[in-house]
Amino acid sequence: MRLGRREHAVAVLDALVRCHLTDDGRLLDGCYDLAAGTAVRHELIWGNFFLAYALARLTGDRDADASDG
């Protein structure tokens, strides 16, 4: 979220949370392979991971440059 893209990141995260996140925290409507018609509206683990990671970065809970040890 460096390089002046914070506003865009916030807008994308806002849309994901508002339109695709369920009350129990599942991110729905992910697409695995649109061309093949495979899993075109599903919960995908990497979508959940990257949403959680981006929210943690945005709130300051995770430094992207930090090592886990």
C-alpha positions as CSV (number, residue, x, y, z in Angstrom):
1,M,0.0,0.0,0.0
2,R,2.9,2.2,-0.7
3,L,3.4,4.4,-3.8
4,G,0.3,6.5,-3.3
5,R,-2.2,3.6,-3.8
6,R,-3.7,3.6,-0.4
7,E,-7.0,5.2,-1.6
8,H,-7.4,2.5,-4.3
9,A,-6.6,-0.3,-1.8
10,V,-9.2,1.1,0.6
11,A,-11.8,1.3,-2.1
12,V,-11.2,-2.3,-3.2
13,L,-11.2,-3.6,0.4
14,D,-14.4,-1.7,1.1
15,A,-16.1,-3.2,-1.9
16,L,-15.0,-6.7,-1.0
17,V,-16.2,-6.4,2.6
18,R,-19.4,-4.7,1.7
19,C,-20.5,-6.9,-1.2
20,H,-18.8,-10.2,-0.8
21,L,-18.1,-10.9,2.9
22,T,-20.6,-12.9,4.9
23,D,-21.6,-12.2,8.5
24,D,-19.6,-15.1,9.6
25,G,-16.4,-13.8,7.8
26,R,-16.4,-15.9,4.6
27,L,-15.3,-14.1,1.4
28,L,-17.6,-15.4,-1.4
29,D,-17.8,-15.0,-5.1
30,G,-14.1,-15.8,-5.9
31,C,-13.4,-17.1,-9.3
32,Y,-10.9,-19.9,-10.0
33,D,-11.1,-20.3,-13.8
34,L,-13.7,-18.3,-15.6
35,A,-12.7,-19.5,-19.1
36,A,-13.1,-23.2,-18.1
37,G,-16.2,-22.4,-16.0
38,T,-14.5,-23.9,-12.9
39,A,-15.4,-22.6,-9.5
40,V,-16.7,-19.2,-10.8
41,R,-18.5,-18.1,-7.6
42,H,-16.9,-19.8,-4.6
43,E,-15.1,-19.2,-1.4
44,L,-11.4,-19.5,-2.2
45,I,-8.7,-19.9,0.5
46,W,-6.3,-17.5,-1.1
47,G,-9.0,-14.8,-1.4
48,N,-9.6,-15.1,2.4
49,F,-5.9,-15.0,3.0
50,F,-5.2,-11.9,0.9
51,L,-8.2,-10.1,2.3
52,A,-7.1,-10.8,5.9
53,Y,-3.5,-9.8,5.0
54,A,-4.6,-6.6,3.3
55,L,-6.8,-5.6,6.2
56,A,-4.0,-6.3,8.7
57,R,-1.6,-4.1,6.7
58,L,-4.2,-1.4,6.4
59,T,-4.9,-1.3,10.1
60,G,-1.2,-1.6,11.0
61,D,-1.4,-5.1,12.5
62,R,1.1,-6.5,10.0
63,D,4.2,-5.0,8.5
64,A,4.8,-6.4,5.0
65,D,8.6,-6.2,5.5
66,A,8.5,-8.0,8.8
67,S,9.9,-11.5,9.1
68,D,8.0,-14.1,11.0
69,G,11.3,-15.3,12.4
